[in-house]
Amino acid sequence: MNHPIHFVSLGPGDPEFITLKGVNTLQKADIIYCPATQGKHGIISRATDILKAIEVDESLIHPFILPMSKERTDALNAYNELFLDAQAEYLKGKQIVIVAEGDAGFYSSIQYVYDKFEEAGIPVDRIAGIPAFIAAGALAGIHIVKQEEQINVIPGTASFDELSAKIENGMIIVIMKLPGCQEAIHTCIRQYADKAVFHYFENVGTGKEYYTTDITIIHSKDFPYFSLLIVQPR
């Protein structure tokens, strides 16, 4: 009867990273739900900026505020409100799109809402996107994984011991959102500068993107939220 609710992945920031399928889906939407945060100077939404850059009708964009906290109660409440609102509009026959930065199924808490629609018997589909570390590899011109190498993608909560064990085993490591393990990373760099290359990135896919392998510069950094590291054996 109704169209499925579409979850469209926007990629890490560059509007040109959105797939044609994603753009076509956005163009057919009646309502586009878009994550945002409440900043000191008003609502901030990288996702909304991406949509505006591809000339989506702004009247269709419905931002929903996500609290930025490790304590997830407020975020889950926000997702519940999003679910109820989108469900009501869906039952009116509207074509609903919910967007997410990066890929909507890769370290994306929007999956919580996807699961709730499935539990409610409402059809959903997800349109793939480019995760930030894939875009980062292209930015740096590096072959992230080759031949029989193994890769481990982890959140920025790792300890020094965890990182050390992976480096000692010759594993490629991708660490997402670095602030939570900043000291562990600095310690690893000091200990393993001769064994591994540390590819450091900030704000990939945006006008503020930054890349370096200079460990002196990396040591001087206070890692922002949108930062990642790719560690490769030398």
N, C-alpha and C positions, 0 to 999 in steps of 0.2 A: 504494500500500500504506500507508505511513505518512503522517501529516500532514506538511506542510512545516515546516521550522524557521522560526519567526516572529521577525522583528526589529521590536520595538515601540518607537516613538519616544515619549518621555515629555514633550517640550516643555522649556522652560527652568527649570521649578521648581514652578509652581503646579499642583497635581494636577488642577485643573479644566481645564487646557489639554490633557489627554490626550483623544484622540478616543474616541467610543463604540466604534468598531471596536477600538481599542487596549485599552480596558477589557474588552470582551467576550473578546478573545483572551487577556488575562492571566487571566481567570476560568476559562478552560478548560485552563490550563497544568498540567503535572505538575512541571516544573522551570523556574524563572526565574533566569537568570544575570544578575548585576547588577554593574556596575563599582564599584570602591571604591579608596580610597587608604589607605596606612598613615600615619597622623598620629602626632604626639608622644604623644597620649593614646589611641591605639587606632585602629581602622578607621573611616574616614570615608566615607560614601556618600550623596550627595544623591539619587541614584536610589533607594536603599533607603528613604529618608525619604518620597519621593513614593509608593512602593508601599505603605508602611505607612499613609499618609494616605488611600488609597482602600481600605484594609482587605483587602489581599491577605494570604493565609495566610502568615505569616512562615516556616513550616517549608518552604515551597516556594522561598524566596529563597536563592540560592547566590551570595554575593559572590565576585568574582575581583579580585585586587589588581593595579592598574595603576601601575607606577612613573611618577612625574611628572618626566620629564626629556626634554630635547631630543634626547638620544642614545637612539635608538629600539630598541636591541638588546633590552633587558630587557622593554620593552613588547611587542615582537614575540614574545618567548619566552612571555610571559603569554598572548597571544592564541593561540599554538600550543597551549598547555596547555588553554585554553578550548575550542578546536576539537576536540581529541582527547577531552576529557571529554564535551562535548555530543554528539559523534558516537557515542560508546559508548552513551550514554543513548538517543539516537535509535534506534539499532539494536535496543534492547530494547523499542521500541514506545512510548516516552514522548513526550508532547507538550512540545516544547521552545520556550521563549521566551527571547530575548536582548534586553535593553533598552539603550537609549542615551538620554542627555539631548539636548534639542533635537530635531533630525531626524537619524535614523540614516544618512542619505545626504548630509548637508551638513556639511562639515568634521568628519566623524566617523571616527576611525580604526577603528571597529568594522567598517567596510566591508571591511577586510582579512580578517576572519573570514567574512563573507558570501561573498567571492570564493573562499575555500578550500572552502566547502561546495559551491559551484557546480562547482569543479574536480573535486570528489569525486563529482559526480553526485547530490548530495543536494538535494532541492527546498527552496527558500527563498522567503520573501516578506517584504516590508518594508511596515510601516504608517507612513504619513506623520505627521510632527509639526510643531509650530510652532517655527521657528528663533528664537533670542533676539532678533534685530533686528526681526522682525515683531512680537513681543510688546512690544518697546521702543517701536516706533512707536505702538502702541495706548496704552501707558502715557502717552506724551507728547502724544497726540492730534494727531500730525503726519501729513500725507499724504506718505509717504516719496518716492514717485515719481509724477509726473503727466504726462499728455499725451505729449509727445515726449522727455521727459527720459531720460537714461541713468543707470544705477546700476552701481557697481563695488563688489563685496563682496570684501574682501581680509583676509588674516590680519595679526596685529600684528607684522609683520616689515618693514614699509615704511620706506623712507628719507624724509628731508625732500624730496629732489628728486622722488621718485615722488609723494608727496602734493601737492607744489606744482604739478606738471604737471597733475594731475587737477583741482585747484581752479581753476587758470587756465583750463582747458577747460570750466568750468561743470558738471562732473560731480558727481552725488551719490555720496558715498563712505560705505561702511559698513566700519569697521575692527573686527575681532573680536579679543578678548583682547589688551588694549593694552600690558601691561608690556614687551613686546619692542621697542616703538617709542615709548616714553614721551618721550624727548627730542625726537624728530622731531615729535611731536604738539605739544609745548609751543612749539617753534619756529614751526610752522605757525600756531598760534593767535596768537602775537605778530605775525606778518607779515600774516595774512589776517582779522583780527577785523572789518575793515570790509567784507570781501567775502563772508564766509561765516558761517553760524550753526553752532555746534558743540554738538550734542546729546550730552551725556555720561550714560552709564548704568552702574550697578553692580548685580549680583545680581538681574537682572530675573526676575520671577516668584517671588520668595521674600519672606519677611518682612523682609529687609534691602534690598529694592530701593531704588534712589536715582536721581534724575534731576535734572539742572540744565543750563542754558545759560550760567550765570554764569562767564565766563572766569577771573575772579579765583579762584573756588573750584576750577575745574578745574586751574589752575596750582598750587594748593596740594596737589593730590592725589598720593598714591603709588598708581598704578593697581593694583588687585587683579587676580587672574587672570580672574575673571568680570566683566569690564568691556568696554564697547564704545562706539564713537563713530559718530554719524551726522552727516555734514557736508553741509550744503545751501547753495547760493548764496543770498545775500540778495536 
